[in-house]
Amino acid sequence: MPMNFETVEVTTDLLIIGGGMGSCGAAVEAAYWGKKHGIKVTLVDKASMPRSGAVGMGLSAINLYVGLAEGKNTVEDYVRYVKGDLMGIARDDLVANIARHVDSSVHLFEKWGLPLWKDENGGYVHEGKWQLMISGESYKVIVAEAAKNALGEENIYERVFITEPLMKDGKCVGAVGFSVRENKIYVFKAKATLCAMGGTVGVFKPKSTGEGAGRSWYPPFSTGSSAYFTMKAGCEMTCQEVRFVPIRFKDAYGPVGAWFLLFKSRATNALGENYMETRAAELENWGVFGKIKPIPANLRNHLGLLDIQEGKGPLFMRTEEAIANLARQYEGDEKAFKKKMKTLENEAWEDFLDMTIAQALLWAATNVEPEVRSSEIAATEPYFISSHSGASGAWVSGPEDLSAGTDYFWGYANMTTVPALFAAGDATGACAHKFSSGTHAEGRIAAKAACKYILDNNTLIEADAQVIEDIKATIVKPLEIYEQHKDFSTDPSVNPNYILPKQFMYRLQKMMDEYVGGANVFFNMNQASLTRAAELMEFLKEDSEKLAAADLYELLRVWENKHRLWQAESHLKAVTFREETRWPGYYIRTDKPAIDEENWRCFVNMKWDPNTNEWSVFKKPVLDMFGVSF
């Protein structure tokens, strides 16, 4: 083995890749069915499960609880909400399947010890229609503990970064990766594989620069591994054009949901104008989607961004106004008023301390008192996160009872178009707004289906030995490039024979920001800029073969950038193909500035062919199920 790397081979039945909420859900479900049917389950995670994934830092709310048993909402209600927010482009069957199972995941969280806020009658405290308030700093720790207890430590491999799918005759038969702490390469052989490695950050130039570089709203360690793994396996992908641009408290990316939903706050421009009111006429340009309630997130972004571009910024969350309004009912009773103000102040700070400590630190460092003054909000850079308000991911089968007889079903729920490869969380496309709880539920759904697949196809198929050797050599090649050429120059960071991962990342981010609708161009793009991006993309792909790493840490960064590159290229191809603007506020095609329901009410799907190294991009119809249409 080159570079003195040891090879560790692991044979299992079901391989779960990832350590976030989807993988934790999959682990609990697979462990149950595994014990019942003798299925061996193995989980491998790039990080450490208790703080791995998007929920690793904590959350202040569970954003998806349907409340079916309480009769508060229906599955159809949630499908209508999700499809409306995605401007009509969603897989009704996948959204419905998550919605009907998510409440049970939330009940498991509570059983495992997650503190959910309760009202005076013992009911859950709702932040909004679908959201529950929690004391969630240790949310992920609690969920991960249950997953680890279910699987057993002996079946979990942490600090192992999966880089490549292992394939045999078009079927996924495992995965290959390397330890980020030791000189070891891991070869996992499996009868079925479940991909749940999160979304993508770092494709676009971040707003946080200098000493703040790397600070993002979505976790910076989510680097496109789900997208890369499924694309390299040959999966059909969907909605790769649908990025997400959240509005958050500026610079530290603190959440705004509690302020809008729980505190009933307004957002205004610098003149004190509520842009949702002053810009209301703009909504008429977006057809039925400008009339639905709640207004889609991208349209809310769009209205605020119009104010910014007209010089009416910055935008502010009117925290002092919201707190005063909530406390006003206690005026006249000084003691009760002070008590309520203190409670609201504590809740405001806890919102950040539960999930974005950096925002609390920034408020403290800049003397922001939410009950006294407004706080600035702004759009972030784009992310790819299909568990939130994005939708990019693999095209997967729906459940048989909802999807049979349609093009949405091919045998096993959440199986990709590649046999034996399942997906959950940010790895699945076209089923947004599942958030942490829905991602956990989807992991359970995918794991149960994968166990059924294994029972129906209970034969271990192994990849060719030479294929494995080639992958191992590819993994360590950046280390060899560095060793071969590092002495060519007096400064190893400046060398014509290779490019280091940070330099590569800067090039990718600059290109995507300037030509594919990043924050610095107000998320605008056109055919000319996309054509230029495609030219630069080819140069970058050539140079990706010269990525070099001085050590294991840089090898990790090399492969994170290789994964980001595939997400970037697929996004570029998808936004070029879709000749309309459907998600203003996330991006605008300035040469195609209107929504086109007649020609583009469809999914944009794509596939990379491992045999020809060619991409195909094509349309797939949107099916209206459960009576939900716009």
TORPADO-956951 format. One line per field, with one value per residue (C-alpha): residue number from 1; residue in one letter; z, x, y. Coordinates in nm, 2 decimals. Each point is the difference from the previous one (the first is absolute). Last residue first. Layout:
% TORPADO-956951
i: NUM_... $
aa: A_... $
c3: Z_... $
c1: X_... $
c2: Y_... $
This chain:
% TORPADO-956951
i: 630_629_628_627_626_625_624_623_622_621_620_619_618_617_616_615_614_613_612_611_610_609_608_607_606_605_604_603_602_601_600_599_598_597_596_595_594_593_592_591_590_589_588_587_586_585_584_583_582_581_580_579_578_577_576_575_574_573_572_571_570_569_568_567_566_565_564_563_562_561_560_559_558_557_556_555_554_553_552_551_550_549_548_547_546_545_544_543_542_541_540_539_538_537_536_535_534_533_532_531_530_529_528_527_526_525_524_523_522_521_520_519_518_517_516_515_514_513_512_511_510_509_508_507_506_505_504_503_502_501_500_499_498_497_496_495_494_493_492_491_490_489_488_487_486_485_484_483_482_481_480_479_478_477_476_475_474_473_472_471_470_469_468_467_466_465_464_463_462_461_460_459_458_457_456_455_454_453_452_451_450_449_448_447_446_445_444_443_442_441_440_439_438_437_436_435_434_433_432_431_430_429_428_427_426_425_424_423_422_421_420_419_418_417_416_415_414_413_412_411_410_409_408_407_406_405_404_403_402_401_400_399_398_397_396_395_394_393_392_391_390_389_388_387_386_385_384_383_382_381_380_379_378_377_376_375_374_373_372_371_370_369_368_367_366_365_364_363_362_361_360_359_358_357_356_355_354_353_352_351_350_349_348_347_346_345_344_343_342_341_340_339_338_337_336_335_334_333_332_331_330_329_328_327_326_325_324_323_322_321_320_319_318_317_316_315_314_313_312_311_310_309_308_307_306_305_304_303_302_301_300_299_298_297_296_295_294_293_292_291_290_289_288_287_286_285_284_283_282_281_280_279_278_277_276_275_274_273_272_271_270_269_268_267_266_265_264_263_262_261_260_259_258_257_256_255_254_253_252_251_250_249_248_247_246_245_244_243_242_241_240_239_238_237_236_235_234_233_232_231_230_229_228_227_226_225_224_223_222_221_220_219_218_217_216_215_214_213_212_211_210_209_208_207_206_205_204_203_202_201_200_199_198_197_196_195_194_193_192_191_190_189_188_187_186_185_184_183_182_181_180_179_178_177_176_175_174_173_172_171_170_169_168_167_166_165_164_163_162_161_160_159_158_157_156_155_154_153_152_151_150_149_148_147_146_145_144_143_142_141_140_139_138_137_136_135_134_133_132_131_130_129_128_127_126_125_124_123_122_121_120_119_118_117_116_115_114_113_112_111_110_109_108_107_106_105_104_103_102_101_100_99_98_97_96_95_94_93_92_91_90_89_88_87_86_85_84_83_82_81_80_79_78_77_76_75_74_73_72_71_70_69_68_67_66_65_64_63_62_61_60_59_58_57_56_55_54_53_52_51_50_49_48_47_46_45_44_43_42_41_40_39_38_37_36_35_34_33_32_31_30_29_28_27_26_25_24_23_22_21_20_19_18_17_16_15_14_13_12_11_10_9_8_7_6_5_4_3_2_1 $
aa: F_S_V_G_F_M_D_L_V_P_K_K_F_V_S_W_E_N_T_N_P_D_W_K_M_N_V_F_C_R_W_N_E_E_D_I_A_P_K_D_T_R_I_Y_Y_G_P_W_R_T_E_E_R_F_T_V_A_K_L_H_S_E_A_Q_W_L_R_H_K_N_E_W_V_R_L_L_E_Y_L_D_A_A_A_L_K_E_S_D_E_K_L_F_E_M_L_E_A_A_R_T_L_S_A_Q_N_M_N_F_F_V_N_A_G_G_V_Y_E_D_M_M_K_Q_L_R_Y_M_F_Q_K_P_L_I_Y_N_P_N_V_S_P_D_T_S_F_D_K_H_Q_E_Y_I_E_L_P_K_V_I_T_A_K_I_D_E_I_V_Q_A_D_A_E_I_L_T_N_N_D_L_I_Y_K_C_A_A_K_A_A_I_R_G_E_A_H_T_G_S_S_F_K_H_A_C_A_G_T_A_D_G_A_A_F_L_A_P_V_T_T_M_N_A_Y_G_W_F_Y_D_T_G_A_S_L_D_E_P_G_S_V_W_A_G_S_A_G_S_H_S_S_I_F_Y_P_E_T_A_A_I_E_S_S_R_V_E_P_E_V_N_T_A_A_W_L_L_A_Q_A_I_T_M_D_L_F_D_E_W_A_E_N_E_L_T_K_M_K_K_K_F_A_K_E_D_G_E_Y_Q_R_A_L_N_A_I_A_E_E_T_R_M_F_L_P_G_K_G_E_Q_I_D_L_L_G_L_H_N_R_L_N_A_P_I_P_K_I_K_G_F_V_G_W_N_E_L_E_A_A_R_T_E_M_Y_N_E_G_L_A_N_T_A_R_S_K_F_L_L_F_W_A_G_V_P_G_Y_A_D_K_F_R_I_P_V_F_R_V_E_Q_C_T_M_E_C_G_A_K_M_T_F_Y_A_S_S_G_T_S_F_P_P_Y_W_S_R_G_A_G_E_G_T_S_K_P_K_F_V_G_V_T_G_G_M_A_C_L_T_A_K_A_K_F_V_Y_I_K_N_E_R_V_S_F_G_V_A_G_V_C_K_G_D_K_M_L_P_E_T_I_F_V_R_E_Y_I_N_E_E_G_L_A_N_K_A_A_E_A_V_I_V_K_Y_S_E_G_S_I_M_L_Q_W_K_G_E_H_V_Y_G_G_N_E_D_K_W_L_P_L_G_W_K_E_F_L_H_V_S_S_D_V_H_R_A_I_N_A_V_L_D_D_R_A_I_G_M_L_D_G_K_V_Y_R_V_Y_D_E_V_T_N_K_G_E_A_L_G_V_Y_L_N_I_A_S_L_G_M_G_V_A_G_S_R_P_M_S_A_K_D_V_L_T_V_K_I_G_H_K_K_G_W_Y_A_A_E_V_A_A_G_C_S_G_M_G_G_G_I_I_L_L_D_T_T_V_E_V_T_E_F_N_M_P_M $
c3: -0.76_0.08_0.30_-0.05_0.18_-0.29_-0.27_-0.21_-0.11_-0.33_-0.06_-0.22_-0.12_0.05_-0.12_0.12_-0.16_0.16_-0.25_0.23_0.33_-0.16_0.19_0.03_0.01_0.10_-0.04_0.15_-0.17_-0.02_-0.25_-0.33_0.08_0.35_-0.12_0.30_-0.12_-0.02_-0.29_-0.10_0.36_0.12_0.37_0.30_0.35_0.06_-0.34_-0.01_-0.33_-0.24_-0.34_-0.25_0.22_-0.18_0.11_0.36_-0.02_-0.16_0.24_0.30_-0.13_-0.03_0.34_0.17_-0.18_0.11_0.36_0.01_-0.14_0.26_0.29_-0.14_0.01_0.34_0.14_-0.16_0.16_0.34_-0.09_-0.09_-0.27_-0.25_-0.37_-0.26_-0.35_-0.13_0.12_-0.25_-0.30_0.18_0.07_-0.37_-0.10_0.25_-0.14_-0.33_0.16_0.21_-0.31_-0.15_0.32_-0.01_-0.36_0.06_0.29_0.38_0.30_0.36_0.12_-0.19_0.33_0.14_-0.27_-0.33_-0.22_-0.15_0.28_0.30_-0.18_-0.14_0.33_0.20_-0.23_-0.01_0.38_0.05_-0.22_0.19_0.33_-0.14_-0.12_-0.37_-0.16_-0.23_-0.03_0.37_0.25_0.33_0.02_0.03_-0.12_-0.32_-0.16_0.34_0.04_-0.34_0.06_0.36_-0.10_-0.29_0.21_0.27_-0.26_-0.15_0.33_-0.09_-0.36_0.09_0.23_-0.28_-0.24_0.24_0.06_-0.37_-0.04_0.26_-0.19_0.21_0.21_-0.01_0.34_-0.05_0.19_-0.27_0.15_0.36_-0.10_-0.17_0.31_0.21_-0.24_0.02_0.38_-0.02_-0.25_0.22_0.32_-0.18_-0.12_0.36_0.11_-0.29_0.09_0.35_-0.10_-0.29_-0.23_-0.18_-0.35_-0.19_-0.35_0.05_0.24_0.13_0.23_0.22_-0.13_-0.28_-0.10_-0.23_-0.06_-0.37_-0.15_-0.07_0.36_0.26_0.23_0.02_-0.18_-0.33_-0.28_0.08_-0.10_-0.36_0.12_0.05_0.36_0.16_0.32_0.12_-0.15_0.16_-0.22_-0.20_0.01_-0.23_0.18_0.13_-0.03_0.17_0.20_0.28_0.28_-0.05_-0.36_0.10_-0.27_0.13_-0.15_0.18_0.28_-0.02_0.27_0.34_0.23_0.36_0.13_0.34_0.36_0.07_-0.23_0.20_-0.25_0.16_-0.29_0.18_0.17_-0.32_-0.17_0.28_-0.02_-0.37_0.04_0.23_-0.29_0.11_0.36_0.10_-0.29_0.10_0.36_-0.04_-0.12_0.25_0.28_-0.12_-0.03_0.36_0.12_-0.17_0.15_0.35_-0.04_-0.12_0.28_0.26_-0.16_-0.04_-0.21_-0.32_0.00_-0.33_-0.15_0.05_-0.33_-0.19_0.18_-0.09_-0.37_-0.02_0.16_-0.24_-0.32_-0.22_-0.22_-0.37_-0.11_-0.23_-0.20_-0.28_-0.28_-0.01_0.36_-0.04_-0.29_0.23_0.26_-0.26_-0.14_0.33_0.07_-0.34_0.07_0.33_-0.17_0.13_0.28_-0.14_-0.38_-0.21_-0.15_-0.08_-0.21_-0.25_0.07_-0.14_0.25_0.28_-0.11_0.11_0.36_0.00_0.25_0.22_0.02_-0.01_0.34_-0.01_0.29_-0.23_0.05_-0.13_0.21_0.15_0.23_0.32_0.10_0.30_-0.07_-0.38_-0.13_0.29_0.05_-0.37_-0.02_0.07_0.07_-0.30_0.18_-0.26_-0.03_0.17_-0.26_-0.34_-0.16_-0.35_-0.12_-0.32_-0.25_-0.32_0.09_0.01_-0.08_-0.03_-0.18_0.16_-0.17_0.30_-0.05_0.03_0.32_0.17_-0.12_0.11_0.34_0.04_-0.08_0.27_0.32_0.23_-0.03_0.19_-0.14_0.10_-0.08_0.18_-0.21_-0.04_0.31_0.03_-0.35_-0.17_0.10_-0.30_-0.14_-0.36_-0.14_0.00_0.37_0.15_-0.13_0.14_0.24_-0.01_0.00_-0.25_0.08_-0.14_-0.07_-0.02_0.14_-0.04_0.18_-0.09_0.25_-0.07_0.30_0.07_0.32_0.11_-0.30_-0.07_-0.37_-0.23_-0.21_-0.05_-0.04_-0.27_-0.20_-0.32_-0.36_-0.07_0.32_0.18_0.32_0.07_0.06_0.26_0.34_0.28_0.30_0.34_0.15_-0.08_0.18_0.02_0.31_0.18_0.00_-0.25_0.23_0.26_-0.27_-0.14_0.34_0.08_-0.33_0.07_0.34_-0.12_-0.29_0.22_0.26_-0.05_-0.06_0.26_-0.24_-0.17_-0.24_-0.37_-0.25_0.05_0.17_0.31_0.15_0.37_0.05_0.22_0.38_0.07_0.13_-0.31_-0.07_-0.15_-0.12_0.20_-0.20_0.23_-0.21_0.03_-0.13_-0.30_-0.06_0.00_-0.26_-0.22_0.03_-0.12_-0.31_-0.15_-0.19_-0.10_-0.14_-0.23_-0.10_-0.11_-0.20_-0.17_-0.08_-0.18_-0.02_-0.26_0.05_0.11_0.26_0.28_-0.16_-0.03_0.37_0.13_-0.22_0.11_0.36_-0.02_-0.19_0.29_0.23_0.27_0.36_0.05_0.32_-0.14_-0.32_0.17_-0.31_0.18_-0.22_0.11_0.33_0.18_0.18_-0.17_0.09_-0.12_-0.16_-0.16_-0.35_0.02_0.26_0.36_0.18_-0.31_-0.02_-0.34_-0.34_0.10_-0.07_0.11_-0.02_0.01_0.00_-0.09_0.20_-0.06_0.33_0.12_-0.33_-0.01_0.33_-0.07_-0.34_0.15_0.27_-0.25_-0.27_0.23_0.11_-0.37_-0.09_0.31_-0.08_0.02_-0.36_-0.21_0.10_-0.13_0.01_-0.02_0.12_-0.11_0.13_-0.16_0.15_-0.22_0.15_-0.15_-0.04_-0.27_-0.26_0.10 $
c1: -5.12_-0.06_-0.06_-0.29_0.19_0.24_0.11_0.27_0.29_0.14_0.37_0.22_0.35_0.37_0.25_0.36_0.29_0.29_-0.08_-0.01_-0.07_-0.30_-0.09_-0.38_-0.23_-0.35_-0.17_-0.35_-0.29_-0.22_0.25_-0.18_-0.35_0.08_0.26_0.12_0.15_0.36_0.14_0.30_0.04_-0.01_-0.07_0.12_-0.11_-0.21_-0.17_-0.08_-0.17_0.21_-0.02_0.22_0.08_0.29_0.26_-0.12_0.04_0.35_0.14_-0.15_0.15_0.34_-0.01_-0.11_0.28_0.25_-0.11_0.10_0.35_0.02_-0.08_0.25_0.29_-0.10_0.02_0.34_0.10_-0.07_0.17_0.32_0.17_-0.28_0.00_-0.27_0.14_-0.30_-0.22_0.19_-0.18_-0.34_0.09_0.08_-0.33_-0.19_0.15_-0.17_-0.33_0.01_0.04_-0.31_-0.19_0.10_-0.12_-0.32_-0.10_0.06_-0.12_0.03_0.06_0.33_0.21_-0.24_0.07_-0.18_0.19_0.27_0.15_-0.07_0.05_0.34_0.12_-0.11_0.18_0.32_0.00_-0.06_0.30_0.23_-0.12_0.05_0.36_0.08_0.28_0.30_0.03_0.08_-0.08_-0.11_0.32_0.21_0.35_-0.12_0.06_0.04_-0.38_-0.02_0.01_-0.12_-0.30_-0.10_0.03_-0.23_-0.26_0.01_-0.11_-0.37_0.07_0.23_-0.27_-0.26_0.22_0.06_-0.37_-0.07_0.28_-0.15_-0.33_-0.30_-0.17_-0.36_-0.13_-0.33_-0.32_-0.20_-0.36_0.12_0.24_-0.27_-0.22_0.29_0.04_-0.37_0.03_0.31_-0.16_-0.31_0.21_0.23_-0.31_-0.12_0.33_-0.01_-0.36_0.11_0.30_-0.16_-0.24_-0.06_0.10_-0.10_0.13_0.34_0.15_0.36_-0.09_-0.19_-0.02_0.14_0.00_0.25_-0.08_-0.08_0.08_-0.31_0.00_-0.19_-0.20_-0.30_0.07_-0.13_0.00_-0.25_-0.02_-0.08_-0.35_-0.19_0.13_0.07_-0.21_-0.03_0.34_0.21_0.18_0.31_0.29_0.13_0.32_0.05_-0.07_-0.32_0.08_-0.21_0.12_0.08_0.10_0.31_0.22_0.12_0.00_0.17_-0.19_-0.27_0.00_-0.13_0.10_-0.12_-0.25_0.06_-0.11_-0.17_0.26_0.29_0.29_0.32_0.22_0.20_-0.32_-0.19_0.30_0.03_-0.37_0.03_0.31_-0.20_-0.23_-0.22_-0.12_0.19_-0.17_-0.36_0.11_0.08_-0.35_-0.16_0.19_-0.12_-0.35_0.00_0.16_-0.26_-0.27_0.13_0.04_-0.36_-0.13_0.17_-0.10_-0.37_-0.13_0.14_-0.03_-0.17_0.28_0.26_-0.05_-0.01_0.32_0.19_-0.10_0.09_0.34_0.07_-0.08_0.21_0.19_0.09_0.29_-0.11_-0.21_0.26_-0.23_0.19_-0.06_-0.38_-0.01_0.18_-0.27_-0.27_0.19_0.07_-0.37_-0.05_0.26_-0.17_-0.34_-0.28_-0.18_-0.26_-0.05_-0.04_0.35_0.01_-0.32_0.18_0.35_-0.04_-0.28_0.26_0.16_-0.31_0.07_0.33_-0.11_-0.17_0.26_0.26_-0.11_0.13_0.22_0.22_0.29_-0.22_-0.24_-0.05_-0.29_-0.01_-0.27_0.21_-0.07_-0.03_0.22_0.25_0.01_0.07_0.28_0.30_0.35_0.23_0.29_0.07_-0.36_-0.30_-0.14_-0.17_0.05_0.12_-0.08_0.10_-0.24_0.19_0.09_-0.37_0.04_0.27_0.00_0.26_0.33_0.20_0.21_-0.32_-0.11_0.33_0.07_-0.34_0.02_0.36_-0.09_0.21_-0.18_0.29_-0.09_-0.33_-0.30_0.00_0.36_0.31_0.29_0.18_-0.06_0.37_0.00_-0.34_-0.36_-0.22_0.09_0.11_-0.22_0.06_0.10_-0.29_-0.17_-0.26_0.02_0.17_-0.31_0.08_-0.15_0.19_-0.14_0.17_0.32_0.38_0.18_0.36_0.17_0.34_0.22_0.29_-0.17_-0.20_-0.22_-0.05_-0.06_-0.29_-0.15_-0.37_-0.22_-0.17_-0.18_-0.13_0.08_0.20_0.20_0.05_0.17_-0.10_0.28_0.13_-0.12_0.18_0.07_0.01_-0.25_-0.06_-0.31_-0.08_0.20_-0.16_-0.34_-0.27_-0.29_0.22_0.17_-0.33_-0.15_0.32_-0.02_-0.35_0.10_0.33_-0.19_-0.25_0.26_-0.05_-0.37_-0.22_-0.30_-0.27_-0.22_-0.05_-0.27_-0.26_0.24_0.22_-0.23_0.02_-0.08_-0.30_0.02_-0.29_0.21_0.21_0.29_0.35_0.16_0.31_0.17_0.03_-0.02_-0.38_-0.02_0.21_-0.21_-0.31_0.16_0.08_-0.36_-0.13_0.21_-0.17_-0.30_0.19_0.30_-0.22_-0.19_0.31_0.13_-0.34_-0.05_0.33_0.05_0.01_-0.30_0.19_0.20_-0.20_-0.32_0.11_0.10_-0.32_-0.23_0.18_-0.03_-0.37_-0.05_0.17_-0.26_0.01_-0.11_-0.18_0.20_0.11_0.12_0.21_0.20_0.33_0.27_0.22_0.13_0.12_0.29_0.26_0.34_0.36_0.00_-0.35_0.15_0.21_0.23_0.01_-0.09_0.09_0.38_0.12_0.03_-0.25_-0.02_-0.30_-0.02_-0.31_0.00_-0.34_-0.11_-0.37_-0.14_0.33_0.05_-0.35_0.05_0.36_-0.12_-0.25_0.23_0.29_-0.22_-0.12_0.35_0.11_-0.27_0.08_0.37_0.27_0.06_0.02_-0.22_0.12_-0.24_0.11_0.36_0.36_0.27_0.35_0.27_0.29_0.32_0.15_0.38_0.00_-0.11_-0.15 $
c2: 2.51_-0.37_-0.22_-0.24_-0.28_-0.02_0.24_-0.16_0.23_-0.13_-0.07_0.21_-0.08_0.05_-0.27_0.02_-0.19_-0.19_-0.28_-0.31_0.19_0.17_0.32_0.05_0.29_0.11_0.33_-0.05_0.15_0.31_0.14_0.04_0.13_0.12_0.24_0.22_0.33_0.14_-0.21_0.21_0.12_-0.37_0.08_-0.19_-0.09_0.31_-0.07_-0.37_-0.09_0.21_-0.16_-0.20_-0.30_-0.16_0.26_-0.02_-0.38_-0.01_0.24_-0.18_-0.33_0.16_0.15_-0.32_-0.18_0.26_-0.02_-0.37_0.07_0.28_-0.23_-0.25_0.25_0.13_-0.36_-0.04_0.33_-0.14_-0.33_0.17_0.22_-0.03_0.08_0.07_-0.05_-0.20_0.28_0.22_-0.15_0.04_0.36_0.07_-0.16_0.20_0.32_-0.07_-0.09_0.31_0.21_-0.17_0.07_0.37_0.03_-0.20_0.22_0.03_0.19_-0.10_0.35_0.02_-0.02_-0.27_-0.25_-0.04_-0.24_0.23_0.20_-0.22_-0.33_0.11_0.15_-0.30_-0.25_0.20_0.05_-0.37_-0.09_0.23_-0.15_-0.35_0.05_0.01_-0.20_0.02_0.37_0.04_0.27_-0.15_-0.20_0.32_-0.05_-0.17_-0.34_-0.16_-0.08_-0.18_-0.37_0.01_0.22_-0.21_-0.32_0.15_0.10_-0.36_-0.15_-0.04_-0.09_-0.29_-0.14_0.04_-0.19_-0.28_-0.04_-0.01_-0.26_-0.23_0.00_0.10_-0.25_-0.12_-0.11_-0.20_0.05_0.17_-0.01_0.01_0.28_0.20_-0.03_0.13_0.29_0.09_0.01_0.21_0.25_0.06_0.03_0.25_0.19_0.02_0.15_0.24_0.10_0.08_0.21_0.19_-0.17_0.32_-0.12_-0.32_0.05_-0.16_-0.26_0.02_0.29_-0.24_-0.36_-0.22_-0.36_-0.19_-0.37_0.05_0.35_0.20_0.10_-0.20_0.21_-0.24_-0.33_-0.13_0.25_0.28_0.37_-0.08_-0.09_-0.33_-0.03_0.33_0.03_-0.36_-0.10_0.27_0.25_-0.09_0.24_0.28_0.10_0.35_0.37_0.14_0.31_0.13_-0.23_-0.37_0.06_0.20_0.15_0.34_0.35_0.29_0.17_0.25_0.27_0.09_0.29_0.03_0.24_0.18_-0.01_-0.34_-0.17_0.15_0.02_0.12_-0.10_-0.28_-0.13_-0.02_-0.16_-0.26_-0.08_-0.04_-0.23_-0.22_-0.11_-0.29_0.00_0.32_0.18_-0.06_0.01_0.37_0.09_-0.23_0.18_0.34_-0.12_-0.12_0.32_0.21_-0.22_0.04_0.38_0.03_-0.23_0.22_0.33_-0.10_0.29_-0.15_-0.38_-0.02_0.20_-0.28_-0.16_0.33_0.12_-0.32_0.03_0.37_-0.05_-0.29_0.19_-0.22_0.24_0.03_0.22_0.13_0.24_0.04_-0.12_-0.33_-0.06_0.07_-0.25_-0.25_0.02_-0.08_-0.29_-0.16_-0.01_-0.15_-0.27_-0.09_-0.06_0.22_-0.19_0.03_-0.01_0.30_0.05_-0.37_0.03_0.22_0.13_0.36_0.07_-0.03_0.32_0.19_-0.09_0.20_0.26_-0.26_-0.28_0.28_0.12_0.35_0.13_0.20_-0.24_-0.29_-0.19_-0.34_-0.05_-0.21_-0.24_-0.12_-0.37_-0.01_0.28_0.02_-0.37_-0.06_0.26_-0.23_0.15_0.02_0.15_0.27_0.14_-0.16_-0.24_0.01_-0.34_-0.06_-0.35_-0.16_-0.16_-0.06_-0.35_-0.08_-0.37_-0.26_-0.34_-0.21_-0.10_-0.11_0.32_0.21_-0.17_0.03_0.36_0.13_-0.17_0.12_0.36_0.18_-0.01_0.09_0.37_-0.05_0.19_0.37_0.06_0.10_-0.14_0.33_0.22_0.09_0.12_-0.05_-0.07_0.08_-0.34_-0.06_-0.27_-0.38_0.02_-0.18_-0.32_-0.24_-0.29_-0.34_-0.22_-0.29_-0.34_-0.30_-0.35_-0.34_0.15_0.01_0.28_0.07_0.23_0.16_0.05_0.25_0.12_0.30_0.10_-0.37_-0.07_-0.09_-0.27_-0.10_-0.30_-0.22_0.27_-0.17_0.10_-0.31_0.02_0.33_0.13_0.35_0.25_0.25_-0.12_0.19_-0.21_0.18_-0.24_-0.37_-0.15_-0.37_-0.07_0.30_-0.17_0.06_0.09_0.17_0.21_0.11_0.09_0.19_0.18_0.14_0.13_0.16_0.15_0.18_0.11_0.37_-0.07_0.16_-0.06_0.21_-0.19_0.10_-0.09_0.28_0.23_0.01_-0.26_-0.08_-0.37_-0.08_-0.05_0.23_0.29_-0.02_-0.24_0.06_-0.31_-0.13_-0.28_-0.30_-0.32_-0.01_0.36_-0.09_-0.31_0.21_0.22_-0.30_-0.12_0.34_-0.03_-0.31_0.14_0.31_-0.19_-0.21_0.30_0.19_-0.30_-0.05_0.37_0.03_0.37_0.29_0.23_0.31_-0.19_0.18_-0.11_-0.36_-0.01_0.16_-0.21_-0.32_0.11_0.05_-0.33_-0.18_0.15_0.26_0.06_-0.34_-0.06_-0.34_0.16_0.27_0.09_0.06_0.15_0.29_-0.14_0.31_0.16_-0.22_-0.14_0.04_-0.35_0.05_0.04_-0.31_-0.16_0.11_-0.32_-0.21_0.08_0.11_-0.16_-0.27_-0.37_-0.22_-0.38_-0.22_-0.38_-0.14_-0.30_0.05_0.14_0.14_0.17_0.13_0.19_0.10_0.13_0.23_0.15_0.03_0.16_0.27_0.07_0.01_0.25_0.22_0.02_-0.27_-0.10_-0.31_-0.29_-0.34_-0.29_-0.36_0.03_-0.07_0.23_0.01_0.21_0.09_0.15_0.30_0.01_0.27_-0.25_-0.34 $
